[in-house]
Protein backbone atom coordinates (compact mmCIF):
# COMPACT_ATOMS: atom_id res chain seq x y z
CA UNK A 1 0.00 0.00 0.00
CA UNK A 2 1.49 3.37 -0.98
CA UNK A 3 1.67 6.19 1.58
CA UNK A 4 -1.17 8.19 0.03
CA UNK A 5 -3.52 5.19 0.06
CA UNK A 6 -2.44 4.35 3.61
CA UNK A 7 -3.28 7.86 4.80
CA UNK A 8 -6.66 7.74 3.09
CA UNK A 9 -7.46 4.38 4.68
CA UNK A 10 -6.54 5.63 8.17
CA UNK A 11 -8.61 8.80 7.73
CA UNK A 12 -11.68 6.93 6.48
CA UNK A 13 -11.48 4.32 9.25
CA UNK A 14 -11.60 7.18 11.78
CA UNK A 15 -14.27 9.16 9.95
CA UNK A 16 -16.62 6.20 9.54
CA UNK A 17 -15.88 4.59 12.91
CA UNK A 18 -14.83 1.23 11.51
CA UNK A 19 -13.32 -1.39 13.81
CA UNK A 20 -11.11 -3.40 11.43
CA UNK A 21 -10.70 -7.15 11.87
CA UNK A 22 -9.01 -8.05 8.58
CA UNK A 23 -7.29 -6.28 5.68
CA UNK A 24 -6.83 -7.60 2.16
CA UNK A 25 -5.12 -6.00 -0.83
CA UNK A 26 -6.03 -6.47 -4.48
CA UNK A 27 -4.39 -5.08 -7.62
CA UNK A 28 -6.57 -1.98 -7.46
CA UNK A 29 -7.88 -1.58 -3.91
CA UNK A 30 -7.57 -2.18 -0.18
CA UNK A 31 -10.44 -4.05 1.48
CA UNK A 32 -10.97 -3.76 5.22
CA UNK A 33 -13.44 -6.11 6.90
CA UNK A 34 -14.86 -5.27 10.31
CA UNK A 35 -17.73 -3.67 12.16
CA UNK A 36 -19.33 -0.30 12.68
CA UNK A 37 -21.16 -0.68 15.94
CA UNK A 38 -22.90 -4.03 15.64
CA UNK A 39 -23.07 -3.94 11.84
CA UNK A 40 -20.62 -5.97 9.77
CA UNK A 41 -19.10 -3.80 7.06
CA UNK A 42 -16.47 -3.70 4.31
CA UNK A 43 -14.44 -0.58 3.62
CA UNK A 44 -13.15 -0.50 0.04
CA UNK A 45 -10.50 2.09 -0.79
CA UNK A 46 -9.18 2.35 -4.34
CA UNK A 47 -5.40 2.53 -4.45
CA UNK A 48 -5.34 4.48 -7.71
CA UNK A 49 -7.61 6.20 -10.20
CA UNK A 50 -9.54 3.75 -12.35
CA UNK A 51 -12.93 2.79 -13.70
CA UNK A 52 -14.28 2.04 -10.20
CA UNK A 53 -13.29 5.41 -8.72
CA UNK A 54 -16.93 6.53 -8.59
CA UNK A 55 -18.42 3.11 -7.82
CA UNK A 56 -19.92 4.44 -4.58
CA UNK A 57 -22.02 6.94 -6.52
CA UNK A 58 -23.08 4.17 -8.91
CA UNK A 59 -24.19 2.03 -5.96
CA UNK A 60 -26.16 4.96 -4.54
CA UNK A 61 -27.94 5.33 -7.88
CA UNK A 62 -29.13 1.71 -7.67
CA UNK A 63 -30.37 2.19 -4.06
CA UNK A 64 -29.64 -1.41 -3.13
CA UNK A 65 -31.85 -2.79 -5.92
CA UNK A 66 -30.10 -6.05 -6.76
CA UNK A 67 -26.81 -4.64 -5.46
CA UNK A 68 -24.82 -4.38 -2.26
CA UNK A 69 -25.89 -1.33 -0.22
CA UNK A 70 -23.44 1.54 0.23
CA UNK A 71 -23.43 2.98 3.75
CA UNK A 72 -20.95 5.83 3.19
CA UNK A 73 -19.40 7.19 0.00
CA UNK A 74 -16.29 9.24 -0.74
CA UNK A 75 -14.13 9.73 -3.83
CA UNK A 76 -12.36 6.47 -4.48
CA UNK A 77 -13.86 4.80 -1.43
CA UNK A 78 -17.09 3.27 -0.18
CA UNK A 79 -18.28 1.66 3.05
CA UNK A 80 -20.48 -1.33 2.26
CA UNK A 81 -22.78 -3.71 4.03
CA UNK A 82 -21.00 -7.06 4.46
CA UNK A 83 -22.39 -9.83 2.25
CA UNK A 84 -22.37 -13.15 4.09
CA UNK A 85 -21.54 -15.90 3.40
CA UNK A 86 -20.40 -14.13 0.21
CA UNK A 87 -19.92 -17.10 -2.12
CA UNK A 88 -19.99 -16.06 -5.77
CA UNK A 89 -22.06 -17.23 -8.70
CA UNK A 90 -18.83 -18.64 -10.11
CA UNK A 91 -19.21 -21.62 -7.75
CA UNK A 92 -22.36 -22.74 -9.55
CA UNK A 93 -20.73 -22.51 -12.98
CA UNK A 94 -17.71 -24.54 -11.87
CA UNK A 95 -20.09 -27.12 -10.36
CA UNK A 96 -21.74 -27.67 -13.76
CA UNK A 97 -24.85 -25.61 -12.94
CA UNK A 98 -24.40 -22.96 -15.62
CA UNK A 99 -28.09 -22.78 -16.59
CA UNK A 100 -29.06 -22.11 -12.97
CA UNK A 101 -26.31 -19.48 -12.68
CA UNK A 102 -27.54 -17.75 -15.84
CA UNK A 103 -31.10 -17.62 -14.52
CA UNK A 104 -29.84 -16.10 -11.27
CA UNK A 105 -27.83 -13.48 -13.13
CA UNK A 106 -30.92 -12.58 -15.17
CA UNK A 107 -32.96 -12.25 -11.96
CA UNK A 108 -30.34 -9.97 -10.39
CA UNK A 109 -30.35 -7.82 -13.52
CA UNK A 110 -34.15 -7.56 -13.41
CA UNK A 111 -33.89 -6.18 -9.87
CA UNK A 112 -31.22 -3.62 -10.78
CA UNK A 113 -33.39 -0.57 -11.43
CA UNK A 114 -31.19 2.54 -11.25
CA UNK A 115 -32.03 6.19 -10.94
CA UNK A 116 -31.03 8.50 -13.77
CA UNK A 117 -27.56 8.09 -15.26
CA UNK A 118 -24.75 9.87 -13.43
CA UNK A 119 -22.90 12.77 -15.00
CA UNK A 120 -19.63 11.08 -14.07
CA UNK A 121 -20.48 7.79 -15.79
CA UNK A 122 -18.90 6.90 -19.10
CA UNK A 123 -21.08 5.98 -22.06
CA UNK A 124 -20.51 2.86 -24.13
CA UNK A 125 -19.46 5.18 -26.95
CA UNK A 126 -16.48 6.28 -24.84
CA UNK A 127 -15.17 2.72 -24.59
CA UNK A 128 -14.73 2.59 -28.38
CA UNK A 129 -11.47 4.49 -27.86
CA UNK A 130 -9.84 1.14 -26.99
CA UNK A 131 -10.21 -0.04 -30.58
CA UNK A 132 -8.66 3.18 -31.89
CA UNK A 133 -5.71 2.94 -29.52
CA UNK A 134 -4.97 -0.56 -30.77
CA UNK A 135 -5.38 0.30 -34.46
CA UNK A 136 -3.13 3.35 -34.07
CA UNK A 137 -0.46 1.36 -32.23
CA UNK A 138 2.14 -1.15 -33.38
CA UNK A 139 1.12 -4.24 -31.40
CA UNK A 140 -0.43 -6.88 -33.62
CA UNK A 141 -1.04 -9.77 -31.21
CA UNK A 142 -4.73 -9.47 -32.08
CA UNK A 143 -5.53 -9.91 -35.80
CA UNK A 144 -6.12 -6.47 -37.28
CA UNK A 145 -9.16 -7.56 -39.29
CA UNK A 146 -10.83 -8.85 -36.12
CA UNK A 147 -10.21 -5.53 -34.35
CA UNK A 148 -11.57 -3.58 -37.33
CA UNK A 149 -14.69 -5.78 -37.40
CA UNK A 150 -15.13 -5.33 -33.65
CA UNK A 151 -14.82 -1.55 -33.94
CA UNK A 152 -17.32 -1.37 -36.81
CA UNK A 153 -19.80 -3.55 -34.89
CA UNK A 154 -19.38 -1.47 -31.72
CA UNK A 155 -19.99 1.84 -33.52
CA UNK A 156 -23.01 0.46 -35.40
CA UNK A 157 -24.56 -0.72 -32.14
CA UNK A 158 -23.81 2.59 -30.41
CA UNK A 159 -25.59 4.47 -33.19
CA UNK A 160 -28.72 2.28 -33.03
CA UNK A 161 -29.19 1.80 -29.29
CA UNK A 162 -32.62 1.36 -27.75
CA UNK A 163 -33.50 3.18 -24.50
CA UNK A 164 -30.32 3.73 -22.50
CA UNK A 165 -29.81 3.52 -18.76
CA UNK A 166 -27.13 3.30 -16.14
CA UNK A 167 -25.60 -0.19 -16.21
CA UNK A 168 -23.29 -2.10 -13.90
CA UNK A 169 -20.70 -2.36 -16.67
CA UNK A 170 -18.94 -5.52 -15.46
CA UNK A 171 -21.75 -7.88 -14.46
CA UNK A 172 -20.24 -11.36 -14.39
CA UNK A 173 -20.29 -14.36 -12.07
CA UNK A 174 -17.56 -13.26 -9.67
CA UNK A 175 -19.31 -9.93 -9.19
CA UNK A 176 -22.50 -11.55 -7.90
CA UNK A 177 -22.39 -12.79 -4.30
CA UNK A 178 -24.90 -14.59 -2.08
CA UNK A 179 -26.19 -12.99 1.10
CA UNK A 180 -28.15 -15.12 3.57
CA UNK A 181 -30.66 -12.31 4.17
CA UNK A 182 -30.93 -10.54 0.81
CA UNK A 183 -30.12 -13.27 -1.71
CA UNK A 184 -27.86 -12.76 -4.73
CA UNK A 185 -26.36 -9.25 -5.03
CA UNK A 186 -24.08 -7.51 -7.51
CA UNK A 187 -20.87 -5.81 -6.38
CA UNK A 188 -18.09 -3.68 -7.90
CA UNK A 189 -19.97 -1.71 -10.58
CA UNK A 190 -18.03 0.35 -13.08
CA UNK A 191 -21.05 2.40 -14.12
CA UNK A 192 -21.59 2.90 -17.85
CA UNK A 193 -24.55 4.23 -19.82
CA UNK A 194 -25.96 2.10 -22.60
CA UNK A 195 -28.73 -0.25 -23.65
CA UNK A 196 -29.48 -3.37 -21.61
CA UNK A 197 -28.20 -5.77 -24.29
CA UNK A 198 -24.69 -4.40 -23.72
CA UNK A 199 -24.69 -5.56 -20.08
CA UNK A 200 -24.69 -9.27 -21.01
CA UNK A 201 -21.29 -9.25 -22.71
CA UNK A 202 -19.31 -9.53 -19.45
CA UNK A 203 -21.05 -12.73 -18.31
CA UNK A 204 -20.62 -14.37 -21.72
CA UNK A 205 -16.88 -13.81 -21.32
CA UNK A 206 -16.67 -15.53 -17.95
CA UNK A 207 -15.39 -17.34 -15.97
CA UNK A 208 -12.31 -15.55 -17.31
CA UNK A 209 -9.38 -17.82 -18.01
CA UNK A 210 -11.60 -20.91 -18.13
CA UNK A 211 -12.73 -20.99 -21.79
CA UNK A 212 -14.07 -24.53 -21.42
CA UNK A 213 -16.95 -23.01 -19.44
CA UNK A 214 -17.93 -20.28 -21.93
CA UNK A 215 -16.11 -20.25 -25.28
CA UNK A 216 -18.35 -22.56 -27.30
CA UNK A 217 -21.32 -21.90 -29.53
CA UNK A 218 -23.50 -24.27 -27.51
CA UNK A 219 -22.86 -22.47 -24.21
CA UNK A 220 -23.17 -19.00 -25.75
CA UNK A 221 -26.49 -19.80 -27.39
CA UNK A 222 -27.89 -21.41 -24.24
CA UNK A 223 -26.93 -18.43 -22.10
CA UNK A 224 -28.31 -15.93 -24.59
CA UNK A 225 -31.58 -17.84 -24.91
CA UNK A 226 -32.08 -17.83 -21.14
CA UNK A 227 -31.25 -14.12 -20.81
CA UNK A 228 -33.34 -13.17 -23.83
CA UNK A 229 -36.41 -14.96 -22.52
CA UNK A 230 -36.02 -13.65 -18.97
CA UNK A 231 -35.38 -10.01 -19.88
CA UNK A 232 -37.31 -9.77 -23.17
CA UNK A 233 -34.38 -8.20 -24.98
CA UNK A 234 -32.79 -8.64 -28.41
CA UNK A 235 -30.65 -11.79 -28.68
CA UNK A 236 -28.83 -10.72 -31.84
CA UNK A 237 -27.79 -7.42 -30.27
CA UNK A 238 -26.57 -9.31 -27.20
CA UNK A 239 -24.38 -11.43 -29.48
CA UNK A 240 -23.05 -8.48 -31.46
CA UNK A 241 -22.18 -6.51 -28.33
CA UNK A 242 -20.53 -9.59 -26.83
CA UNK A 243 -18.49 -10.18 -30.00
CA UNK A 244 -17.11 -6.64 -29.99
CA UNK A 245 -16.67 -6.62 -26.22
CA UNK A 246 -14.62 -9.82 -26.31
CA UNK A 247 -12.20 -8.16 -28.72
CA UNK A 248 -12.06 -5.04 -26.54
CA UNK A 249 -11.35 -7.24 -23.53
CA UNK A 250 -8.38 -8.73 -25.37
CA UNK A 251 -7.14 -5.21 -26.15
CA UNK A 252 -7.40 -4.24 -22.48
CA UNK A 253 -5.53 -7.42 -21.52
CA UNK A 254 -2.71 -6.46 -23.84
CA UNK A 255 -2.70 -2.86 -22.54
CA UNK A 256 -2.42 -4.16 -18.98
CA UNK A 257 0.81 -5.89 -19.95
CA UNK A 258 -0.57 -9.41 -19.69
CA UNK A 259 0.45 -12.10 -22.16
CA UNK A 260 -1.87 -12.49 -25.11
CA UNK A 261 -1.81 -14.45 -28.34
CA UNK A 262 -4.32 -15.29 -31.06
CA UNK A 263 -5.64 -18.21 -28.97
CA UNK A 264 -6.53 -16.06 -25.94
CA UNK A 265 -9.92 -17.05 -24.46
CA UNK A 266 -11.45 -13.64 -25.28
CA UNK A 267 -10.52 -14.05 -28.93
CA UNK A 268 -11.77 -17.63 -28.95
CA UNK A 269 -15.15 -16.37 -27.75
CA UNK A 270 -15.16 -13.63 -30.38
CA UNK A 271 -14.60 -16.20 -33.12
CA UNK A 272 -17.33 -18.49 -31.76
CA UNK A 273 -19.82 -15.62 -31.73
CA UNK A 274 -18.67 -14.51 -35.17
CA UNK A 275 -19.51 -18.00 -36.47
CA UNK A 276 -22.95 -17.88 -34.82
CA UNK A 277 -23.72 -14.49 -36.38
CA UNK A 278 -22.77 -15.77 -39.85
CA UNK A 279 -25.41 -18.50 -39.49
CA UNK A 280 -28.22 -16.22 -38.30
Secondary structure by P-SEA (a helix, b strand, c coil): ccaaaaaaaaaaaaaaccccccccccccbbbbbbbcccbbbbbbbbcccccccaaaaaaaaaccccbbbbccccccbbbbccccccccaaaaaaacaaaaaaaaaaaaaaaccccccccccccccccaaaaaaaaacccccccaaaaaaaaaaaaaaaaccccccccccccccccbbbbcccccccccccccccccccccccccccccccccccccaaaaaaaaaaaaaaccccaaaaaaaaaaaaaaaaaaaaaaccccccccaaaaaaaaaaaaaaac
